[in-house]
């Protein structure tokens, strides 16, 4: 029987093709492929396979006379900017043998070159091989170009991420307006659910087709025939591409294994993505610590406490950071799994337990202490390892996860997490008692410039909400706008009052942003200014106005659904109002013992047999496929998944259908601050595909 473990091992198997070619080569790799490799053994895997060096895929890199072989690993189409960078590197070097791996399939390269007919062989790759020989300066030199789908990162036994598609996000109503503006009036789409792939810009089509191709490769390698189900407009387009993939039809005829895959748009539940109710240690680590350069998921762990170095302004650049991806040590892997899928308190306790166990193994003089786990206590344990290089090396993975935990727990920004959580709970209660403008008005008192000094040099109290947190609260509230009580006024008065209140909020938030002494990464992207000196009131005001245009539409993302339209349970006088995760509702439908057919979980037919079944079902009793038919269920969250949702999936599957194996796939592991970036600052319609 097919297991989730086979899928978790798959990314490592996909890298084997690359590793077989790197002997005595200098490897050039772009950030997205480097991030996928990072979770599959990292640079060590390349060096063990015989690579001489690993360099960034950049025009500023090159090789010497004594380095005749190069391997390029890129996540983009082989044209445009990618082609220019490769030409620059080869022209400045002395290669005689070049191997190029691209994660983009040949069929997608044909589309990128406007070729619509099926072609024998791989003509685009063959032409590129000739170009490589030209750049090397001798047509007799060797060049190879091939497709390898190294897009999956096995972040845990239960989670596969696709760093290559980390910026793929479901479309919103402003995107629909852009698409409709380019179409004749009679052919305009009424809603996002009506959009088909051919109406999307070429860049987004290429991105979606590449993802469908990667998923097809995954199913091919595991011999799987999938039944696809979708919830949301973008999910429907991706599943449609997978169903119509040219190689998928043959695979489905012969594949021995069966699995169900449900694609779900992140926009179906933004409340869960920006909320602070997760009670998960990893969610806090990802939020508090800085990302690793070039990475979307992993973070930098300060390793100074494991050394005798003094903390100076230069110590950051002297010492390489640690990280969360620990692929070598089984103890570190099991600790990471526990941190990722358990509650905050349990995760912290497990960190302490593993540190005590490691110290006892090495016979270090550990002082046991019970009760609450503190960052100081964890650091005391970890400093014991400084006395023994062997102990440090043996337990390096667990120590990095321990340091990440301690650094998060003592971070001055962490109290703001609890402040946001408290305010979200107040807003949830207010939604059941008041109309939307009245609830929204409760945010106004929070929108004041931050004051007072704290230890980090910023001008705010430890638990005072800054602009980033205020933006998160706005998304949280607007995503629940439909849950508020109706008003007694007519619609026109309502609209007027809301517009007036929004103008006040825009003015107040603009003032807060312009008073900042240091712009966060989100504010830099939002305003297009790197520092407060460049930021004018006009720029801040227009950025906030644009943001509110998107916010207004967030409550309509579930409008097309018939059953799963709400993520809110109002107070009944005994119980408080609560947020009800969309994912929980989907899984409860899927695992319901009566096997209800949920109208919102659409089945994507994959060929003539399915169409006939659908046709016959009009006048005969034909059972339609159900997501719980198969022993393996894959959940693909388009736009990201939170660590607390991983725990939710695990708990529901164990409770409702213990025998079922569930594997989560997603474009990224979310921290709350990712959502404002994806909503307000990313090019959803025109992703960067390297062209």
N, C-alpha and C positions, 0 to 999 in steps of 0.2 A: 504493500500500500504506500502511496505517495505521502511523504511527511514534510513538515515545514523545514526540517533540517536539510533536506535535499535542496530546497530553495535557498537556504542560508549559505550552503557550501558553493552554490552555483557561481557567485561573483568571483570566487578564488579560481574556479575552473576556467572562467572566461579570461582571466589574466594569464593563464598558462601559455596561451598562444603568443602573447607579448613577451613573456619571460623566455620562451624558446628562441627568440631572435636577438636578445640583448647582449649576448656574450661578446666581450671586448668592444662594446659600443658605448658611445656617449648618448644618453637618453635625454631628449627634450620633451617636456610635457606641459600641457596647459593646466590652469588651476582646477578646472572641473574634473579632469581625469586624475590629477594628483589627489584630490579629495576622495575620490572613489578608491584609489590605491591605498590611501591613508588608513581606511577601515579594513583593508585586505592584507595587512602586513607591512604597508609603508615602503619606504625606500630600501629597507633591509632586504625585502624580497627581490628587488632588482639587483642589489649587490651580490646576494647569494647566488643569483643566476648568472653572475659574471660581468655585470655592467661596470664600466670604468668610472663613469661619473653620471650625475643627474643634474640637469639644468632647466631653468625656466624657459618656456617657449616664448622667446622675446627677440626682437631685432638687435638687442644690445648684447646678445650672447653669440659665441662662435667657438671653434676648436682649432687646435694647433696642427702642425704638419704630422706629428706622430699619432694623430687620432683619425684614422681613415674611415671609421664606420659610425654612422648615426642612426638612431631610431627615434622617430617622432610619434608621439601619442597625443591626438587632438580630439576634441569633442565637437568639432565644427565641420561644415561643408568645405571641401577643398577648393575654395575660390576666394576672391576679394582679399580681405585683410589677412586671413590665414595663409593664403598663397604668398602674399607679399613678405610676411615674416619668415616663412620657410625659405623663400628666395634669398632674403638678406642673410640668414644664418649660413646657408650653403655657399653663397658667393664669398663670404668672409672666411670660409674654412677650406679644408683640403680633403674632402670626402671622396671615397671611391665606391662606397656602398651605402645606400640609404634605404631604410625601411620606414614606410609611413603607415600608421594605424589610425583609422578614423572611426569614431563611434556611430557615424552616420552611414546608413546602408546605401548600396549602389543605386537602388530604386529611387531613393530620396535625392541622390545626386542628379539623376535624370530630371526629376521635377525641378530642381534648382537651376538646371540648365535649359528649362522650358522644353524638354523632350517628353512627349505624352505617350509615345508608342513603346510597347515592350521590345527590348533588344536582347540579342544573344550575347553572352559573355559579359564582361565589365568594361565597355569602351571608355567610360570616363576615367576609370582607374588606369587603364592602359595608356591613355593620352597623358595622364599626369606623370606616369613613369618616364615617358619620353622627356617631359619638361625637366624632371629631376636630373636626368642624364645631361641635358643641355646646361643646367646650372652648375653641375659638377665639372663641366668642361670637357667631357669625353663620352660619346654615345656608347662606348664599349664598357663603361662602368655599370655597376649593377644597381637597379632600383626596383623596389617592390612596394605596391600599394594595396592595402586590404582593409576590409571592414571587420572590426571586432567590437561587440557590444559591451564594453567595460563601463557600463553606466550605473551599476548597482553597488551600493555600499551596505554591507551587512552590519548595521549598527547594533543589533542585538538578535537573539534567536527568534524574536517575534517581529522584528522590524527591518525592512529593506528600504533604504532611501535611494533617490536618484539625483545626486548632486548636479548632474548635467541639466536637469529640468527644474532646478530650485526656484527659478523666477517665473515658471509657468503658473498662472493663476486664473481662475474662472473669470469670465467677462462680467462687467457691470453695466448698468443702464447708460452711463456716459459713453461707453464703448459702442453700444448699439446705435447711439446718435451719430457717432463718427462713421460707422458702417453705412447707415441709412443715408447720410449726407452725400455719399458717392453713388447712390443708386437712383434710378428714375422713380418718380413719386409712386407710380402704380406697383412697383416691385419692392417697396420698402417693407421691412419686417415689423410685425406688431409687437413682438416680445423676443427676449433672448432665446427662448426655447425653440423659436422658428428658424434660427440661424443654422446654415449648413456650412460644411468646411470650405466649399468653393467660394463662399462670399467673404472669407477671411483674407487678410493680407498674406502675401506669399511667405513672409518670414514665419508667421504663426502656423501656416499650413505645414511648413517644413518641420517646425518644432513638434507639432502634433503627430505627423507621420513618422518622425524619428522615434518618438515615444512608443507608438503602436508597434513599430518594427522591433524595438528593444524588448517589448513584452512578448512579441511573437517568438523572438530568439529564446527567451526564458522558457516559454511553454514547449518549444521545440527540443531544447536541451533536456527537459525533464519528461518528455513524452506525454504531454498533457493536452487533453481536449477540454477547453474551457466553455462554461456557460456564462455569458456576460449579462450583468444587470447594471442599471444606471439610475442615479438620482441627481438631476441637475443638467443644465444645458451643455457645459463643457464636457462632462462625463459622457454624455450621449454622443458627442462628436468623436471623442477618443475611442469609445467602445465600437462605434460605427467603423472607424478606420481599422481597428483590430479585426473586426468581423470580415472586412473586405480586403484584408491584406492578401496579396497574391499567393504567398506560400502557406497561409493559414488554412486554406481550404483542403489542401492535400494532407497537411498535418492532422486535421481533425478526423479525417477518414481512418488513419492508421494508429493514432495515439492510444496507448493502452490505459493511461490514467485519466481520471476525471477530476475537475475542480470547478468551483463556482467563484466568479470574481465580481464584486460589487464596486463600481466606481461612484464616488460621492464627491460633489463639489464642496469645497471649503466654505463657500459663500452661503451654503444652507444653514450654517451655524457659526457666525462670527462672534457671538456672545461667549462661547466656550474658548475661542482662540485668544481673546483679549482679557478674559476674566482672570482673577487671582485666586480662584476657589480651588485650584488644582491640588493643593496640599502635597506637592511633590518636590523632592530635593533637587533633582536634575533640572527641573523647570527654573528653579531659583539660581542654580549654578550658571545655566546658559544666559540668564538675564543679567547677572551681576558681573561675571568675568568677561574680559575682552575676547572677541573672536580671534582664532588663529589667523594670521595674515593669509588672504586668498581663500579662506574656508567659510562656508555658510553655517555649518553645524558646530564643529569643535571649538574649544576655547583654550586660552593660554593659562597655564597653571604656573605660578611663581615658585621656582625650585630653590630659592635662596636659603630657606630654612634647613635644607638638607646639606648645606655647605658651611664652611667657616668664613665665608665672605662677609664683609660689612655692607650694610645697605647704603649705597651712595647713588648719586644721579646717574652713574655709569653702570651700576650693577645690572640693570635691565638688559643692556646690550652685551654684557659680559657672559651672561648665562642663558643658554637656550631654554625656552619654556617647556613645561610638561604639557600633557593633554589628557583627554578622557578616553581616547581610543586605545585600549590596551589589548592587543591581539595575541601577545606572546604568552602571558601568564593566565593559567586557568583560574587561579584564586581571584585575580583582578577582574577577569571576565564575569565570574559569578557575582562578585561585588557590584559590578556595573549593572548587571541584570536586576539585582535587588534594588539598587538606587533608582533605576529607571521605572520599575513597575510596582514599587511599594509606596506607602505614605511617607511623608517627610520624617516623622519621628522614627518609624521603623528603619528607614534608610540610614539615618544618622547613627542609630544603635548598631546597625550592621557594620558601618564603617569602623566604629570603635571596636566591635568584636573581632573583626578581621585584623586590625592593628595589634590588638592584644595577643591574638593567636600567632601572628608573624613574629612579634617580639619574644614570645615564650619559646617559639621554635629556635630562635637564634640565641636563647639563654641571655637576653638583655635584662638589666635590672629594672623591671617594670613595677610600678606601684599601682595596684588595682584600686579603682574607685567606682563606686556604684552611683545611681541617681542620674540626674540630668547630664547630658553630654554637652560640654562647652568647647569652643574652639581652642581655648588655652590648654585644656586637657588633651585634645587630639594632637596639638603641636608638641606638647611635652613627650608624648609617646613617640612621635616621629623623629624628634631630635636625638632619641636614643640610638637610632640607626646610623648617625654620623660617625660613631666610633668604629664601625666595621664596614669596610668597602664591600666585602662579600655579602653581608646582610643587606646592604643598600642595593646591590645589583640584583640579588634574589627576589626582593620584594618591591622593586621599583614601581611596578604597575599599581599595586595597592597603595603605596605611598603617594603617588600622583593623585589618585582619587581621594585619598585622605586630605591632602593639601588643598585640593579644589573645594572640599567640604568645609574645612576650617576657614579658608579665605572668604567663602561665601557667608558663613555664619557671622563673621566679625566685620563684614563690609558695612560702612556707614549708610549705604543706600537701602539695606535690607528692611529696616522698619517701614519704609514707604510701601513695601509689598502688603504688609498688614493693614496700613492706612487705606490703601486702595480696596482691599478686601472688605473692610468695615463699611466703606462708602458704597460699594456695589451692593452689599446686603441691604443698606438703607434704601437705595434706589429700587431694588426688587420689591420691597414692602410698599413703597410709595406708588409704584405702578398699579397696584391693585386698588388703591384708594383714590387716586387723582387722575386728571387728564394729563396728556403728554406735556403741554407747555408748563403746567404746574410742577411736574417732576423735573423737567429740564431747568427750570428756574433755580432749583436747588444747587445747580452747579455754579451759579453766578458768584456766591460768596467765596468759593474756592479760587476763583480766577483773579488772584491778586499777585503782583510781583513778589518774588520770594525775598525774605529778609533774614538777617542774623547770620552769624558765621558758624560753620562747623569745622571739624578737623580736616575735611578734604579740601577746604578753601572755597567751597561754593557758598552762595549766599542763601542758604535755606536751612530750616530745622530738619532734623533727621527724618521725621515722618510727614513733612509738608509736601504736598503734591506739586511737582514741577510741571512744565509744559508737556513733557512726554506723557506723564500720568494723566493730565487733563485730557489730552487727545484720546488716550485709551478709554477713559470714562465716557467721553462723547461717543466713541464707536460702540461701546457697551450699551449705552442708553438708546442710541438711534437704531441699533439692531433689534431692540425690543419695543420700538415705538408703537407697533400695532397692538401690544398687550395692554396699553394704558386704557383707563376708563373713558368712554365717550363723553363728550361735553354736552351741555344744554344749548349752547349757541349754534347758529347755523354755520354751514361749511365756510362761507366767505369770511365771517367774523373770526372763525377759528384760524383760518389761513393768515389773516392779517395779524392776529396776536402772535402766532408762531414766527412770522417774518420779523416782527418788531423785536421779539425776544432774541431771535438769531442774530439780528444786527447788534444787539447789546453784547451777546456772547462773542461775536467776531471782534468787536472793538476791545473787549476785555482781554481776550486771548492774544490779540495783536500786541497790546500793551505788555502783557506778561512776557511774550517772546522778545520784544525789543529791549526789555530790562535785563535780559540774561547776560551775565559776564562771560559765559562760556557756552557755545552752541553744541548741543548733543549731536551725534551722527544723524539722527532723524531730522532735527531742525536744519542741519546743513543741507540735507537733501531736499527738504520741503521748501526752503527759501532760496536755495542755490547760492548760499553765502558760506564761506569757510570759517569766518570769524565775525564777532559782533560789530567790528569796525565797518564792515562792508554793508551791514544790514540797515536798510532804511525802513521807516514806518510804512511807506507805500508798498515795498516788496513784501514785508511781513503780512500786511493787510490783504494784498491780492492772493498770497499763498493760502491764507486762512479762508478767504472767500471761496477759492477753488475747492478747498477741502470740504466745506459745507455743502457744495453742490453734490459731491459724492455721498456724503453722510445722509442726505435727505432720502436717497434711494435704497439705503441698506435694509430698511424694514420691508422692502418689496421682494427680496430675493426668493422667498418661498411662496409667492403669490400663485404660481402655476400648480402647486401641490394640492391634492384633494383631502388627504388625511393628516399628514405630518406637518401641519402648518404652524405649530406653536412649540416653543422651547421653554414655556413658562407655565408654572402651576401656581394659581393665585392662592392666597391664604384662605383657609376655611374657618377661621376663628380659633381653631385648636392648633393647627400647624402653620408655620410661617410660609410665606410665598417662597418658591424655590425655582432655580434654573433647572430645566430638564434636558440633559444633553441630547442632541439630535441623533448622535451615534447610538446612544442607549435605545432610543425609540426604534431605530432601524433594526438593531440586533434582536430586540424583543419581538419584532414582527417576524424576522427570519427564523428565530428559534421557537416560535409559538407552537405548542404541541398540536393545535388544530390546523396548522399549515395554512393560515389565511393567505389570500392573494392580496397583497397590498398594492393599491392602484398607483402609488408613488414610486415603487421599485419596478422600473420598466425592464422587461427582458429584451435583449438585443438578439434578433434572429440571425443565425450565421449561415444561411443557405436555403436551398429549395425545400428540403425536408421540413424545416421550421416554418417556412411560409405555408406549406401545405397543412401542417398541424394547425396553424393559426386560422387558415381558411376553413378546415373541417370543423374547428371548434364552434363555428357559427351555428352548425346544425347537428353536430355530434358531440358526444362527451369525450373530449380529448384533453388529457391532463397537460397543462403547460409546465415547462420547467420551473422549479422552485429553488431559491438559493440554498436551501438546506438539504437538497437531494444528494449532494456529494459530501464525502467525509472531510474534504479540505475546502476551507473558505478563505479566499483572499479578499482583503478590503483595501481598495486603492483610494486614498484621500488626495484629491487633486487640489494642491494649494497648501498642503502641510497638515501635520498631526501634532498634538501636544503630548508630552509624557503622561499626563493624567488620563488622556484618552486611551493610551496603551494599557494602563492599569484597568480602566473601565472595560475594555474589550476582553481582557484576560478574565476578569471577574464574571462578566455576563456569560461568556462561553462555558466557564467551569460550572456555573450555577444552572444554566438552562439546558445545555447539551454537552455533558462531560466528555463524550467520545470525539467531539468535533475538534479538528485542529484549525486554528485561525492564524493567518499571517497577515500583518499589516504592511502595505507598501505606501509610500508617499513621496512627494517631491522634496519635502524638508521636515526637520524636527523644529517645531515652532517655539519661540519665546514670544510673550505678548507684544513686544515692540516690533516684531517682524510684520505684523498685520498693517499698521499705519504705512509702513514702507511699501507693502504690496498694493495697498489701496490707493495711496496718494502720490507716490513718487516713481512707480515702475511703469515701463512701457508694455502694458499687457498685450496690446494688439501688434506691436512690432518688437518682439524679443531680439536680443543681440545674438545672432547665429554666426557671427564671425565673418560675415560677407561685407 
